[in-house]
Amino acid sequence: MSKRIFIFPVVFLAIWITLVGCSKREHTNPLDPNNPNSNVVLLPPPTGLKAVPDYGSVTLTWNAVPGAKNYQVYRGDKKIVTIDTTFYEDTGLTPGKRYSYQVASVHPCGLGGHKSKPVYTTPKEGTKIVYSKYEVRSDDNGDRIVNRGETIDLDVYLKNTGTSTAKMVNATLSESDAYVTISDSIWNILGVDLTAGREAYGCFVFTVADNCLYNHVITFSLSIRDKDGNSWSDSFAITVR
């Protein structure tokens, strides 16, 4: 007598395990009735997307979308960042190469919406010198804080955020503040070559008047130039304590 082999229980068990496993998976399709977010309406893409090229970088800005938790930024077909602001600077790019960008709004539940229409831009090539930071080298009471009545030796840092070398960089410091007198306004480190990405500093000297108010903000201006005739301007502020 031949033996009968019953495979129904085994097949049923395999199907049951598969269904249980699938039920615990995350559903990402917003139209999936088993997705708890299936009734969510995807947010529209941001409008007003603009791409402003700089030296080896691109700055993106767009209009806010009501109800958006954050935004997904795409370079080409690749998502490069998710942020909660309406601007983003994409750095480390190749000058002369054309890039495309799109932005999508993200619903509070985490679902990303449709992408905006692409915008195109090409990063520039050249030099760009900007103010980076300052440090108090010395002052009268040694606390490295700008106080009224003190003479300050100030190291001001400049950085080349461009893509090529700026030769023999010099800078002049100025201000229009009744409480401040600059005694050394020319960058003391003359003839500095700043390669792309390099930072260097020079020292300026100024005195704060005895009658300067506490928490008074001094705004300094920088006039920067190089051997090739390029020029830049920048500014920074220091609060008197």
C-alpha positions, 0 to 999 in steps of 0.5 A, a space after each residue: 500500500 502506497 503512503 500518502 504525503 500531506 504537504 498542506 500543513 507545511 505549505 500553510 505554515 510557510 505562507 503564514 510565516 511570510 504573511 506575518 513577516 510582511 505585515 511588519 515591514 514598513 509600507 512606503 507607498 502612500 496609496 497602500 491601504 495597509 500604510 497608516 499614512 495612506 490618507 496623507 496628501 503629498 505636499 507640493 514641491 517648493 516654488 522659486 528654486 534658485 541656484 547661484 553659482 560661486 567659486 566651486 560651490 552653489 547656493 540654493 534658495 527656495 520658497 517655504 511650503 506650508 506644513 513641510 517638516 523639512 526638504 530633500 535636496 537633489 543634485 542630479 538624481 542623487 539626494 544629497 541632504 535633508 534639511 529644515 531650512 529654505 537654503 543650502 550651500 553645495 560645496 566641493 564642486 568642479 568649476 566649469 561643470 554643469 549641475 542640476 538641482 531639485 527640491 522636494 517637500 517632506 510631510 511631517 509623517 516623513 513622506 517626501 513629495 514630488 520634486 520641483 522643476 530642475 534648475 541648472 548652474 555652473 560653478 565659477 573658477 577663480 579666487 575669492 577671499 573672505 573674512 573667516 574669524 578674529 582672535 585677540 592676540 593681546 590686550 591690557 588686562 590679559 583676558 583676551 576680551 575687548 574691553 573699553 579703555 584697552 588697546 587691542 592687538 587683533 589677529 584677523 583671519 582671511 580664507 580663500 574660498 575660491 578655486 585658484 591661488 590669490 597672490 600677495 594678498 593684503 588687507 586694510 581695516 577701517 571703521 566709522 566708530 567714535 569710540 574706536 581708534 585704529 593705529 595699525 590698519 594695514 595687514 602686517 603679513 604682507 605678500 601672502 599667497 593664499 592657495 584654494 582653501 588656505 587660511 592666513 591671518 594678519 594683525 591690526 591694532 586699535 584702541 577702545 575709548 574709556 567712555 565706550 558703552 558696555 555691549 557696544 558693537 563695533 563694526 569693522 570693514 575689510 578692504 582686500 586685494 591681491 597682486 593680480 588686481 582682484 579686490 574683495 570687501 567684507 566686514 565683521 563685528 566685535 562687542 565691547 564687554 
